[in-house]
Amino acid sequence: MSHEVPKTSSDATIAARGGWVPEFVTRPSAPPIYMTTAFDLDDLSQLDSVASGREAGYIYTRDGNPNHEAFAADVAKLEGANAGIACASGMGALTAALLAMVKTGDHIVAARVLYGRTGQLINHLCSSFGVTVTYVDITDVAAIRAACTPKTQLALIESVSNPLVEVADIPAVVQALGSVPLLVDNTFATPSLLRPIDHGAQLVWHSASKYLNGHGDVMLGVMVGANALMRKIRGALSLYGMNSNPMESWLGSRGLRTLPLRMARVSETALTVAQDLEKQSAINRVFYPGLSSHATHALAKRLMPRGQGGMLAFDLKGGRNAVDALFRLLAETIPFSPTLADARTTLSYPAGTSHKFMTAAERAACGITDGLVRLSVGLEDANDLMKELGAALGRIAQ
Ligand SMILES: Cc1ncc(COP(=O)(O)O)c(C=O)c1O
């Protein structure tokens, strides 16, 4: 049944309904950004069929948006998972998973060494919601086995730890956990270098603000895994409002297109820089899994044969004062910036940023000293980086 639409020429109506071009077929060569709060629907039967999943479509951006979908689906494919969700930040992704999978009275197992805020969130869950946690040394499979109880719903580890870049033996951890699902933070490794799901993990999350985007200009998170688990986590995400926005997801998708190239490049440069740093007299010790001196070198070669990533750390002999001096000397070239995985190389100070929420004793137990510097190697020329770092470290050693 067709009916004639009455013509309108009132200013207010033209203005309020503006911004549209008449329908025409268009094939943009880059994906559009769906900057919209909601999606118009033809009628109530379409509402029912989209809401129930019988018809593809979207209703409200908190629950789903093509840009969220495109980004999360690509991360899922790269990680070897079959579903994913985009979130407001990495922490948002973790929160969604914890709220979906853990309730009062439940228990979780977590690696003793985790990004500081991850540990803080777990502790908050325990103190505010009556959940219990057992922190374990993940190299101790007997301790992991012993920590699991019938109430254990989830185990959390990082594939490559922040900041000492220790590679987790994911197959051994999975075996020790038995039926307890494993959630892996794969932010440092990315699926270009390591795919935890291939080794038996059920869920993978990222601070996509880091390598997945790779340009230091978004706040974005992502969680991927099997359909059934992801349905529950997606429900928590939209209920608690931890969704990403279309622009950030779009930027995440743009970053993904160069991920494999960037990860190969930073791995190569980081190894060269790490080998050079080992010769510097101002440094006690360099931590990089590609170095034969690193605690998890053999594991890194086995699980990350394509490269060991762009993150490294070093312990300065002069402690906090030496770190301060180094940051000042490098401010114009390799800035102190409390993030990682930018296109440019940056420095960070775990004891004062990512791990400041731990007590000094907890930091010491994890090997995070007052002289520890984290270096996120970017896309610059390796020789330039070595010259800049070498000159500054030489001044400090004097
Ligand atoms: C390893 C790791 N995981 C998770 C996060 C949290 O992600 P976001 O800052 O995107 O919330 C960070 C942040 O620095 C991180 O370094």
The ligand as a MOL file (V3000), in Angstrom:
LIG
                    3D

  0  0  0     0  0            999 V3000
M  V30 BEGIN CTAB
M  V30 COUNTS 16 16 0 0 0
M  V30 BEGIN ATOM
M  V30 1 C 48.7860 -5.2860 29.5210 0
M  V30 2 C 47.6140 -4.3630 29.7060 0
M  V30 3 N 46.3870 -4.8770 29.8520 0
M  V30 4 C 45.3060 -4.0960 30.0330 0
M  V30 5 C 45.4150 -2.7260 30.0970 0
M  V30 6 C 44.1760 -1.8980 30.3290 0
M  V30 7 O 43.7090 -1.3820 29.1200 0
M  V30 8 P 43.0310 0.0750 28.9470 0
M  V30 9 O 44.0350 1.0780 29.4030 0
M  V30 10 O 42.7210 0.1250 27.4900 0
M  V30 11 O 41.8120 0.0580 29.8140 0
M  V30 12 C 46.6700 -2.1290 29.9300 0
M  V30 13 C 46.8100 -0.6710 29.9830 0
M  V30 14 O 47.8900 -0.1250 29.9690 0
M  V30 15 C 47.7910 -2.9690 29.7450 0
M  V30 16 O 49.0330 -2.4700 29.6130 0
M  V30 END ATOM
M  V30 BEGIN BOND
M  V30 1 1 1 2
M  V30 2 1 2 3
M  V30 3 2 2 15
M  V30 4 2 3 4
M  V30 5 1 4 5
M  V30 6 1 5 6
M  V30 7 2 5 12
M  V30 8 1 6 7
M  V30 9 1 7 8
M  V30 10 2 8 9
M  V30 11 1 8 10
M  V30 12 1 8 11
M  V30 13 1 12 13
M  V30 14 1 12 15
M  V30 15 2 13 14
M  V30 16 1 15 16
M  V30 END BOND
M  V30 END CTAB
M  END
